[in-house]
């Protein structure tokens, strides 16, 4: 069990399916399947979300979207402890509560849960891309089947908090969008050990840690007190999705887009131990 209490979940910012046209570059990454990493795993051209298309790619079928919307509408806190879709919804509730409390001017993103493929303001995407955030529509996108890939293929944790960490990482990109860090990173290069992309991704890991620090504290906290085993599950996941682990080539940091396993663990821990958003400034850090 991760979530405490009972009753319905807020679902106003969560829906099934998706839509939109061409737009800005999407930021991926809860699991690190992005650009070079996507190409290495799935064997296609490393251009995120096929941005060269007309932006009208296939979407989840209306039947699939309707089924997901029905599932979302029926989500409760109790179901979030056993159902992946409801766990995503509950995590967004917790994230919105935490960030609204600690960040002045916070505005929640939207979340879309899809199966197979989806159309976004950043272009069409499939499940192969993994979870991602699109600044063009300020929306985080998740295919629940990815969590099986995370644990079965990538060697990440299969516990609830590991999945919640992925959601929190994508929300981290939204925080970066609100602060301007996302835009700053996009001007600093897409690959390399000190690139803007790596700094963006490591900052999102740190912000996920900040959420985890606050998520089980206070009388209105949605999470049960976190255990060391749950944190270890997150660390296992962060290690599994570092560029050196997922790409299989630690000797070529010039191709990195997300940072090494050790870096991802380090920055999550910085956020988790401090609980301070200001500790996550990867752009000013002397060492990543």
N, C-alpha and C positions, 0 to 999 in steps of 0.2 A: 504494500500500500504506500502511495506517495501523497495523495490528496486527503485532506481532513474534512470532516463535516459531511453535509448532504445537501440535496436540493438541486434545482436547475442551474445551468450555466448561462452566462450572457453570450449570445450568438449573433448580435447585431453586426459585428465586423467580420464574421466568418461565413463563407458560403462555399458551395460546390461548383466545379466547372470554372470557366473564365472567359475572357474576351479582351479585345484591344487590338491596336494596330502597331506599326513599326514605331520604335522609339529609342530610348536611351539604353545603353549597355546595362544588362542585368548583373547583379552581384550575387555570386553563389557561394555556397560554401559550407553550410552546416556540416557537410560531410566531405567537403573538399573536391567534389566532382565538378571541375570547372576548367575550361580552356585546355591547357596541356594535359591535365589529369583526365579530363573527359576523353580526350583523344586516346590516351594510353590505355584506358580501360575498355573503351567501346569501339575503337578503331575507325572513328570518323574525323572529319576535318575539325581542328580545334578553333572553330569560330562559334562563340557562345550564342546559343539560341537562333542560329541561322539568320543573322540580322540582314543578310543579303536578300532574303525573300521579300514577298510583298506584304508580309505581316498578317496574312489571312489564312495561316496554316490550320490544320485540323484541330478541333477541340474535343474534349470529352463529349461523348454522345449525350443527348438530352436525357435519355433514360438513366445513364450513369450519374449525371449531374443531379437529377431528381432524387435518385436513391441516396446520394451523399447528402443532399440538403435535408432529406427526411431523417437521416441518421444524425446530422448535426442538430436538428430541431429537438430530437429526443435525448440529447446528451444531458447527463447529470454528473455531479461530482462523484457519485458512487461508480457510475459507468466509466469515468475517466481512469479508474484504477485497473480496468480490465480491457477496455476498448481503445484501440489506437487513435481512431478519429476523435473520440471524445477526449483522449489525453492531449491531443493537439489543441483542441478547443479550451480545455481547462488551463493548459499552459499559457495560452494567449490571455486568458482572464488574469492569471497570476502576474504575467509580465506587465499588463496594462496597469494593474494595481500598484505594483512596485515602482514602475517608472513614473507613474502619475504622482507618486508620493515623493520621489527623490529628485525628479528633474523638472524644474520650472518650465512651463510652456510645452510640456509633452503632449503630443497629438498621436493617438494610436494609429498604426497602419491597418490595412485590411489584410485578411488571410483567406486564401483560396486553397481548398483541398480538392485534388483532382485525381483521376486515374488515367494513365496512359499518355495523354497529351493535353495541352492547354494553350490557348491564345492569350497573349499578354501585351501590354504597352511596350514591351521590349522585344516583341516578336514571338513566334510560336516556339513551344518547347515540348519535349517529351520527358518521360520519367528518367531517361538516361542522364539527364542533366543533374539530377538530384535536387534537393531543396535549394531555393534561390530567392533573392529579393530583387524586385524590379523598382528602381526609383521613379520610372516613368509613370507608374500608377500607385506608387507607395504601397505595394502589396507583397506579402510573403507567400510563396507557393510551396505546397507539400503534396507529394504522392505518398500515402501511407506505406505502400509496398517497399519504399526505399529502406525502411528500417530493417527489413529482412536482408537486404543487400549489405547494409551496414554491419550487421552481426555475422551473417553467414559467409559473405565474400571478402569483406574488408577486415574482419577480425575485431570490430568494435564491440562495445558492451551491448547486451540485450536487455538491460534493466530499464525501468521507466525513466529514471533520471538521465540516462544516456540519451534517450529520445527527446526528453525535455530540453537538454543541452543543445540539441540540434535546432529546435524551435527558437530557443533563446539566442543562439548565434545569429539566426536570420533577423530577429528583432534587433540585434546589435547593429546590423547594417542600417536599419531604419533610424536608430539613434544617431548613427554616423551621418545619415542624410540630414537629420534635423540640425545637427551641430555644424555641418559643413565639412566634416572630416572625410566623408565619402567623396565629395567633389575634389577635395585637396589630393586625396590618394589617386584619383583617376587621372590627375595631371602629372603624376610622377612615374608612370610606366607600369606595364602589365606583367612583367616577369623579371626575376632576379632576386637575390637574397635581401636586398634593401629596397626593393621596388615599392611603389605605391600599393600595388595589389597585396603584397605580403603584409604591409603595415595595416591595411584595411582589415584583412582577415584576422590578424593577431589581435587587433583592437576589438573586433567582434567577439573573439574568444574571451577576452578580458571582460567585456561587458556582460557576456553570459555568466561569467563568474560573479560579477557584481549582483546580478539578479539572484543567483543561487544563495549568496550571502544573506539577502534580505527576505527571500521567499518563505522561509520557515520561522520568521520572527514577528512578534506582536500578536495581539489578540485576534486580528483579522487575517492572519497568514493562512494561505490556502494549502501550503505544504506541511506535512508532518515533519518533525525535526529530522534533518538529514543525518544519515549515518555515514561513517567512514567507508563502509562497503559501497554505498551509493556514489560517493565522491570518487572512489577507486574505479567504479564503472565508467564514470565520465572521463577520468584520466586514461583509462584503457582505450576509450573511443578517440580521444584527442591524439594519442600516440598512433593509433591505427590510420589516421587520416592526415598525417603530416606528409609533406611533399616527398621526403626521403623514404617514407614507408610505402605510400600508395603508388609512387612513381617508380620505385625500385632502383633509384640512382641517386645515392647521397653525394656522389662525386660531381654532380652537375647542378649546383645551386643557381646557375644563371637561368635555368628553366623553371625555377620555383615560382609559384603564384600564391601559396598559402602559408609558407613557413614550414620548418622541420617539425618532427614529432615533439622534440624537446621544447621547441619554442611555443608550440600550441599548448602544451601542458603548462609551461612556465606562465604564459599570459593568462590562462584560465585561473591559475592559482593566485596570481597577482590580484585579479578582480575578486576572487572568492575570499581571500584572507583580508583584504582591505575594505571591501564593500563600498569603495569610493570610485565613482566614475572618472574622477580626475587622475587616478592612478593608471588609467588605460591609454595615456597619450603616447602611442607608439611612434608618432612623428617627431617627438622630442627626445625619445629614449636614446641613450648612448649606445646601448646594446639591445638588439632584438632577441 
